[in-house]
């Protein structure tokens, strides 16, 4: 029995009690939850439903709790129910009800942990979106790992998700990038405010190889070639490095395309219709202060040029007109100032930003070698890139390390720690369980032990304390996935997997799975093999949500 199934039993019991007592059933919630007590001696699960309802229906909490406990005691799979404090219900399951979960997990396979909690939501999830002026740096790598994991979580809970990379291929940064390439091709110094580093010389050489005539062109024409060809080459490199990192996007959206299709003008027309645009000093302004911004924002300068903010407006409107009900933006640590203006902008379009807009701000990440952070600077050419990170610790460790911590906290990734084959390396600790459970399965086959027919599975035999502890941990997985998706917090999955790994190790150390020597294979061995395989299923499913492999051997 999963916590969700037990919660349904508790709610069903409440409906029965309310009917018997003639209480107002409209006071009952559509759903309830049960939680694991901090102290295992207090039972397997606890419910506060009696406390929540007593005041609403004018009943003494303990009296209502007693009625619920009596009703629950009749339910299949419940061993006992005790009343604690002012009206808490402490519930214990019988071994069979707890143990049957192992079969349910193995049967569900990759689907275990998935739900329809967010079914019907259509979400645009934009992340990384670094300017195509250099390799993906370690900060972008963090968003790649976290963003991809959030996308996986949202899909696992039923949401319709479109992942997107916004290509900033318009504006002065691209002009500087093109000028830097041209200078490198001519053997000239990097322009002021330009981009340096070995990758600039490499891309410049590739452009010249593609277009040998480029160095004979006038400066403006040559720079136009380097702009177009250089951005295309840089994007190819970004796509390749992200693809090797296990991150694919549904859409690569071009900022320049917004300009070419006239979408900035379209957005301006929509904003004018909403009544929040004014013309002053030869420029066009959006009165974002109408919705709490600290100042109004220029959409079009007095010289006729569009601003970056105008492109932001057009891009948001494009997402909404593609049918996305919520636009999630994942921005870097230096973008806190964007939150107010973006929320105000959504309101200027007539939207409720609390519903249609979500902005996540990530914090810095450092790669640490020998206790010293490696500093990065794209323009100085000392970028700590995604490839550098992967070369240092590998894809699995990099993705796990980046997703393991709340994205709003800065982190240091210690190369020595994340390459260590010991229990203090979190990804090794979890993947070791994946490998050990697979190894148990192989060894079981060698001695003739199989799980047997599902109908012959005897879950009541899984009554050891450590078996119960492991089963309770496995039962929590669907709720962890749902919460992680709703809160956009994949680190919850990582921390859960580490706790699950600990529970499995304690089970493995205390409960013999394989028969010794000539020992006869028993139903208990088979039941424990079900539990072993259920653990591998959950470990693999959880790691997959983080984009990390579940190895069969280590």
C-alpha positions in Angstrom: 0.0 0.0 0.0 1.4 3.4 -1.0 1.0 6.5 1.1 -1.4 7.8 -1.6 -3.5 4.6 -1.4 -3.5 4.8 2.4 -4.6 8.4 2.2 -7.6 7.3 0.1 -8.4 4.7 2.7 -8.3 7.4 5.5 -10.5 9.7 3.4 -13.0 6.9 2.7 -13.1 6.1 6.4 -13.9 9.8 7.1 -16.8 9.7 4.6 -18.2 6.7 6.4 -17.8 8.3 9.9 -19.5 11.6 8.7 -22.4 9.6 7.2 -22.9 7.6 10.4 -22.8 10.7 12.5 -24.9 12.9 10.2 -22.0 15.4 9.8 -21.7 17.8 6.9 -19.8 15.9 4.3 -19.1 19.1 2.3 -16.5 19.8 5.0 -14.4 16.9 3.8 -11.5 17.7 1.5 -11.2 16.3 -2.0 -7.9 14.6 -0.9 -5.8 14.2 2.2 -2.2 13.0 2.9 -0.5 10.8 5.4 3.1 11.3 6.5 5.8 9.2 8.0 6.3 10.0 11.7 9.8 11.1 12.7 9.8 8.5 15.4 9.2 5.0 13.9 7.7 3.9 17.2 4.7 6.1 16.5 3.7 3.9 13.6 4.2 3.6 9.9 2.1 6.7 8.9 0.3 9.5 10.7 -2.8 11.5 9.7 -4.0 14.9 11.1 -7.4 14.7 9.3 -9.4 14.5 12.5 -7.7 17.6 13.8 -8.3 19.5 10.6 -12.0 18.6 10.5 -13.1 18.7 14.1 -13.6 22.4 14.5 -15.4 22.7 11.1 -18.1 20.2 12.2 -18.2 21.0 15.9 -16.8 17.7 17.1 -14.1 17.2 19.9 -10.9 16.2 18.0 -10.1 13.1 20.0 -13.7 11.9 19.8 -13.7 12.3 16.0 -10.2 10.7 15.9 -11.6 7.7 17.9 -14.4 7.2 15.4 -12.0 7.4 12.5 -9.6 5.0 14.2 -12.4 2.5 14.7 -13.5 2.8 11.1 -9.9 2.5 9.8 -9.3 -0.6 12.0 -11.8 -2.5 9.8 -9.9 -1.6 6.6 -7.9 -4.4 4.9 -4.2 -4.0 5.3 -4.3 -1.9 8.5 -2.8 -3.6 11.5 -3.6 -1.0 14.1 -4.6 2.7 14.6 -3.7 4.7 17.8 -4.8 8.1 18.8 -2.0 10.4 20.0 -2.1 13.9 21.5 -5.1 16.1 20.7 -6.2 13.8 17.8 -3.4 12.5 15.7 -3.9 9.1 14.1 -0.8 6.8 14.1 -1.4 4.0 11.7 0.5 0.7 11.3 0.1 -1.5 8.2 0.3 -5.3 8.4 3.2 -6.9 6.6 1.3 -8.1 3.6 -0.2 -4.6 2.9 3.3 -3.1 3.2 5.1 -5.8 1.3 2.7 -5.9 -1.7 4.2 -2.6 -2.7 7.4 -4.4 -4.0 5.3 -6.3 -6.6 3.4 -3.1 -7.6 6.7 -1.3 -8.2 8.3 -4.0 -10.3 5.1 -4.4 -12.3 4.8 -0.6 -12.9 8.5 -0.5 -14.0 9.5 2.9 -15.5 6.0 4.2 -14.8 6.4 4.0 -11.0 6.5 7.4 -9.5 4.7 9.0 -12.4 1.3 10.7 -11.9 -1.3 13.0 -13.5 -0.8 15.7 -10.7 -0.1 18.4 -13.3 -2.2 17.0 -16.2 -3.7 19.7 -18.3 -0.9 22.3 -17.7 0.9 23.5 -20.8 4.2 24.9 -19.8 7.0 26.5 -21.7 10.3 25.9 -20.0 13.2 28.1 -21.2 16.7 27.4 -19.8 20.4 27.9 -20.6 19.8 30.5 -23.4 23.4 31.7 -23.3 24.5 34.2 -25.9 26.0 32.2 -28.9 29.3 34.1 -28.4 31.2 31.3 -26.6 31.0 27.8 -25.2 28.5 26.9 -22.5 30.2 27.9 -19.2 29.7 26.2 -15.9 26.9 28.5 -14.9 25.0 27.5 -18.0 25.8 23.9 -17.3 24.0 24.2 -14.0 20.8 25.4 -15.7 21.2 22.7 -18.3 21.2 20.0 -15.6 18.5 21.6 -13.4 16.3 22.7 -16.3 16.4 19.3 -18.0 15.6 17.6 -14.7 12.6 20.0 -14.1 11.4 19.2 -17.6 11.6 15.5 -16.9 9.7 16.0 -13.6 7.0 18.0 -15.2 6.4 15.4 -17.8 6.5 12.7 -15.2 3.6 14.4 -13.4 1.5 14.8 -16.5 2.2 18.4 -17.7 2.6 19.2 -21.4 6.1 20.7 -21.6 7.9 22.5 -24.4 11.6 23.0 -23.6 13.3 26.0 -25.3 16.6 27.6 -25.8 16.4 31.4 -26.7 19.2 32.2 -29.1 20.3 35.8 -28.5 21.4 36.3 -32.1 20.6 40.0 -32.3 22.2 43.0 -30.7 25.5 44.5 -29.8 26.9 41.3 -28.2 26.7 39.6 -31.5 28.3 42.6 -33.2 31.2 42.4 -30.8 31.5 38.7 -31.4 31.7 39.2 -35.1 34.3 42.0 -34.7 36.4 39.7 -32.5 36.3 36.9 -35.1 37.3 39.3 -37.9 40.2 40.6 -35.8 41.4 37.1 -35.0 41.2 36.1 -38.7 43.4 39.1 -39.6 45.8 38.5 -36.8 44.8 41.8 -35.1 44.4 42.4 -31.3 41.0 41.6 -29.8 38.8 44.8 -30.0 37.9 46.6 -26.8 34.9 44.9 -25.2 35.5 42.0 -27.6 35.8 38.3 -27.0 39.1 36.5 -26.5 40.2 33.0 -26.0 41.3 30.1 -28.1 37.8 29.3 -29.3 37.6 32.7 -31.1 40.7 31.9 -33.2 39.3 28.4 -33.9 35.9 29.7 -35.1 37.6 32.5 -37.1 39.7 29.9 -38.9 36.6 27.7 -39.6 34.8 30.7 -41.1 37.8 31.5 -43.3 37.9 27.9 -44.4 34.2 28.1 -45.4 34.5 31.5 -47.0 38.1 32.0 -48.2 37.0 35.3 -49.8 36.0 36.8 -46.5 39.3 38.6 -45.9 39.1 40.4 -49.2 35.7 42.0 -48.4 35.2 45.4 -47.0 35.0 45.6 -43.2 31.2 45.8 -43.0 30.7 43.0 -45.4 33.4 40.8 -43.8 31.8 41.4 -40.4 28.4 40.4 -41.7 29.9 37.1 -42.9 31.6 36.5 -39.6 28.4 37.3 -37.8 26.3 34.8 -39.7 28.8 32.1 -40.0 30.3 32.5 -36.6 26.9 32.4 -34.8 26.0 29.2 -36.8 29.3 27.5 -35.8 29.0 28.6 -32.2 25.4 27.3 -32.1 26.5 24.0 -33.6 29.1 23.7 -30.8 26.6 24.6 -28.1 24.1 22.0 -29.5 26.8 19.3 -29.6 28.1 20.0 -26.0 24.6 20.1 -24.6 23.6 16.9 -26.5 26.6 15.1 -25.1 25.5 16.3 -21.7 22.1 14.6 -22.4 20.2 17.8 -22.9 18.0 18.3 -26.0 15.6 21.1 -26.6 12.2 21.0 -28.4 12.8 24.4 -29.8 15.7 26.7 -30.6 14.1 30.1 -30.8 15.9 32.9 -32.6 15.7 36.4 -31.3 16.6 37.7 -34.8 13.5 35.8 -36.0 11.3 38.0 -33.8 12.6 41.1 -35.6 12.4 39.5 -39.1 8.8 38.4 -38.6 7.7 41.8 -37.3 6.8 40.4 -33.9 8.1 43.4 -32.0 5.7 45.6 -33.9 2.9 43.1 -33.2 3.7 43.1 -29.5 3.7 46.9 -29.4 0.3 47.0 -31.1 -1.1 44.6 -28.4 0.4 46.7 -25.6 -1.1 49.9 -27.0 -4.5 48.2 -27.2 -4.1 47.4 -23.4 -3.5 51.1 -22.8 -0.1 50.9 -21.2 2.1 52.5 -23.9 3.0 56.2 -24.1 5.1 58.2 -26.5 7.5 60.7 -24.9 10.7 62.5 -25.9 10.6 60.8 -29.3 10.7 57.3 -27.7 8.0 54.7 -27.1 7.6 53.6 -23.4 5.8 50.9 -21.6 4.3 52.1 -18.3 5.4 49.1 -16.2 5.1 51.3 -13.1 1.4 50.8 -13.5 2.1 47.3 -12.1 4.8 47.9 -9.6 8.0 48.2 -11.6 10.5 50.7 -10.3 10.5 52.7 -13.5 8.9 52.7 -17.0 10.7 50.8 -19.7 11.7 52.0 -23.2 10.5 49.8 -26.1 11.8 51.9 -29.0 14.5 54.5 -28.7 14.2 58.0 -30.2 16.5 56.8 -33.0 14.0 54.1 -34.0 16.0 51.2 -32.6 14.2 48.5 -30.6 15.4 47.7 -27.1 16.2 44.3 -25.6 13.1 44.8 -23.4 10.9 45.1 -26.6 12.3 41.7 -27.7 11.5 40.3 -24.3 7.9 41.5 -24.6 7.6 40.0 -28.1 9.1 36.7 -27.0 6.7 36.4 -24.1 3.7 37.2 -26.3 4.9 34.6 -28.8 5.0 31.9 -26.1 1.5 32.8 -25.0 0.2 32.8 -28.6 1.7 29.4 -29.1 -0.7 28.2 -26.4 1.5 28.0 -23.4 -0.4 28.8 -20.3 2.7 29.4 -18.2 6.1 30.6 -19.2 9.0 29.5 -17.0 12.2 31.4 -17.4 15.4 30.1 -15.7 17.8 33.0 -15.4 21.3 33.5 -14.0 22.4 35.1 -10.7 22.7 38.6 -12.2 19.1 38.7 -13.4 17.3 39.6 -10.2 16.4 43.0 -11.6 14.4 41.3 -14.4 11.7 39.8 -12.1 9.8 43.1 -11.4 9.9 44.3 -15.0 8.9 40.9 -16.4 6.0 40.5 -14.1 4.8 44.1 -14.9 5.2 43.3 -18.6 3.0 40.3 -18.3 0.4 42.4 -16.5 0.6 45.0 -19.3 -0.5 42.3 -21.7 -3.6 41.7 -19.5 -2.2 38.5 -18.0 -2.0 37.5 -14.3 1.8 37.1 -13.8 1.1 34.8 -10.8 -0.5 32.4 -13.3 1.3 32.9 -16.6 4.8 33.7 -15.6 7.4 32.1 -13.4 11.0 33.2 -13.0 13.7 31.1 -11.4 17.0 32.7 -10.5 20.0 30.5 -10.2 23.1 31.1 -8.2 26.8 30.8 -9.0 28.7 27.5 -9.2 32.5 27.1 -9.1 34.7 24.2 -10.1 37.2 23.6 -7.3 40.6 22.0 -7.7 42.8 21.4 -4.7 40.5 23.6 -2.6 40.8 26.6 -4.9 37.9 27.8 -7.2 38.8 28.0 -10.9 37.9 31.5 -12.0 36.0 32.1 -15.2 35.8 35.0 -17.7 34.4 34.5 -21.1 36.0 37.6 -22.6 39.4 36.9 -21.0 39.3 33.5 -22.5 39.5 31.7 -19.2 36.1 30.1 -19.4 35.3 27.1 -17.2 33.1 25.4 -19.8 30.7 22.6 -19.7 33.3 20.4 -21.5 35.8 21.3 -18.8 33.4 20.2 -16.1 32.6 16.9 -17.9 36.2 16.2 -18.6 36.9 16.7 -14.9 34.2 14.6 -13.3 32.1 12.9 -16.1 28.6 13.5 -17.3 26.8 11.5 -14.6 28.6 13.2 -11.7 28.3 16.6 -13.3 24.5 16.3 -13.8 24.0 14.9 -10.3 26.2 17.4 -8.6 24.5 20.4 -10.4 21.0 19.1 -9.6 21.6 18.0 -6.0 21.5 21.4 -4.5 18.7 24.0 -4.5 19.3 26.2 -7.5 19.0 29.4 -5.5 22.1 28.5 -3.4 25.7 28.9 -4.7 27.8 25.7 -4.8 31.3 24.5 -5.3 32.0 21.3 -7.2 35.0 19.6 -5.7 36.8 17.6 -8.4 38.4 15.3 -5.9 35.1 14.5 -4.1 33.0 13.9 -7.2 35.6 11.5 -8.8 36.0 9.5 -5.6 34.8 5.9 -5.6 33.6 6.0 -2.0 30.4 6.5 0.0 31.0 10.2 0.6 30.6 10.8 -3.2 26.8 11.1 -3.4 26.4 9.9 -7.0 28.7 7.0 -6.4 26.7 6.1 -3.3 23.4 6.0 -5.3 24.8 4.4 -8.4 26.4 1.7 -6.3 23.0 0.6 -5.2 21.8 0.5 -8.8 24.8 -1.8 -9.6 24.4 -3.9 -6.4 20.7 -4.6 -7.0 21.6 -5.6 -10.6 24.4 -7.8 -9.3 22.0 -9.5 -6.9 19.7 -10.3 -9.8 22.5 -11.8 -11.8 23.7 -13.9 -8.9 20.2 -15.0 -8.1 19.8 -16.4 -11.6 23.0 -18.3 -11.3 21.7 -20.2 -8.2 18.3 -20.8 -9.7 16.5 -18.1 -7.7 13.8 -16.2 -9.5 11.0 -14.0 -8.3 8.4 -16.5 -9.5 4.9 -15.9 -10.5 3.5 -12.6 -9.2 0.5 -14.4 -7.8 2.7 -16.6 -5.7 4.5 -13.7 -4.2 4.1 -13.7 -0.4 4.4 -10.1 0.8 3.6 -11.0 4.4 7.0 -12.6 4.7 8.7 -9.1 4.5 8.2 -8.4 8.1 11.8 -7.6 9.2 12.4 -4.2 10.6 14.8 -3.3 7.8 12.4 -4.6 5.1 9.7 -2.4 6.5 12.0 0.6 6.6 13.0 0.0 2.9 9.4 -0.5 1.9 8.3 2.8 3.5 11.2 4.6 1.7 10.1 3.1 -1.6 6.5 4.1 -1.0 7.5 7.8 -0.7 8.9 8.1 -4.2 5.7 9.2 -6.0 5.1 12.0 -3.5 8.7 13.1 -3.8 8.4 13.3 -7.6 5.1 15.2 -7.4 6.5 17.7 -4.9 9.8 18.2 -6.8 7.8 18.9 -10.0 5.4 21.3 -8.3 8.2 23.3 -6.6 10.7 23.0 -9.5 13.2 21.4 -7.1 14.9 18.3 -8.5 17.4 18.3 -5.6 14.6 16.7 -3.6 14.9 13.6 -5.9 18.6 13.4 -5.4 18.4 13.7 -1.6 15.6 11.1 -1.6 17.7 8.7 -3.6 20.6 9.0 -1.1 18.2 8.2 1.8 16.8 5.3 -0.2 20.4 4.0 -0.8 21.0 4.1 2.9 17.8 2.1 3.6 18.8 -0.5 1.0 22.3 -0.9 2.4 20.7 -1.6 5.9 18.3 -4.1 4.4 21.1 -5.8 2.5 23.3 -6.1 5.6 20.5 -7.5 7.7 18.3 -9.6 5.4 19.9 -12.4 3.3 18.5 -12.4 -0.2 20.4 -15.3 -1.8 20.5 -18.8 -0.3 23.8 -20.0 1.1 25.5 -23.0 -0.4 23.1 -25.9 -0.8 20.3 -24.0 1.1 16.9 -24.5 -0.5 15.3 -21.6 -2.2 12.3 -20.4 -0.1 9.4 -18.0 -0.5 11.3 -15.6 1.7 14.3 -15.5 -0.7 11.8 -14.8 -3.6 10.0 -12.1 -1.6 13.3 -10.4 -0.9 14.3 -10.6 -4.5 11.1 -8.8 -5.3 12.1 -6.1 -2.8 15.6 -6.0 -4.3 14.3 -5.5 -7.8 11.7 -2.9 -6.6 14.6 -0.9 -5.2 16.5 -1.0 -8.5 13.4 0.1 -10.3 13.0 3.2 -8.1 16.7 4.0 -8.1 16.7 3.8 -11.9 13.6 5.9 -12.2 14.9 8.5 -9.9 18.3 8.8 -11.6 16.5 9.0 -15.0 14.6 12.1 -13.7 18.0 13.7 -13.1 19.4 12.5 -16.5 21.8 10.2 -14.7 22.4 6.5 -15.6 21.7 3.5 -13.4 24.7 1.2 -14.1 24.4 -2.5 -13.8 28.1 -2.8 -13.0 30.7 -0.6 -11.4 
